[in-house]
Each structure stands twice: as C-alpha cells, then as structure tokens.
Amino acid sequence: MMADSIPLPVAVLDWRHGTVGPLAPCVLCGRPALCRSPVKDQPCHKQCAERWIIEHARDAAELTRLVRAHTPRLTVNRQERGRS
C-alpha cells in the first residue's frame, strides 16, 4: 500500500503572447534566455517563473494571485470586437 502524499503546488503561466529577444541572462537563474516575460518584458525562462511562484506562494490564494499577476491579460479593442 502506498502512503498518502501531499500534492505539490502547480503554477502554469500562459505565456503564449510572450516575446523572444536576444540571448540575455535569465533574471531568476542567470542562464541565457530567449524568452521575455510577457508582463515585465525581462529575460526569463517560463519554468523559472513558475518555480519562483511556487516557492514564494504562502497558500493557495497567494498562488492564484501570483499566477494571475504574471499572466498577461489580453485586451480586445472595440473595433476588433465588432469584426467577429
């Protein structure tokens, strides 16, 4: 019989609209990164950002808040809405 385990927290960021730039040190791990944080436009690996959120969240509510804060909000202007 397997012992019950505590589920690990998960942070999944939606960076589909992130940008790519020249290689620069990741702000979290220091290794070269092409990816840019879509919220702060800083060189950062998505996996590093997700790990940072998990390590710094105090509870489930804080985890949710951090994921929302580091996931860009898409805004649709009024002209684009009228086209659909």
Buried (B, 14 or more C-beta within 10 A) or exposed (E): EEEEEEEEEEBEBEBEEBEEEEEBEBBBBEEEBBBBBBBEEBBBBBEBBBBBBBEEBEEEEEBEBBBEEBBBEEEEEEEEEEEE
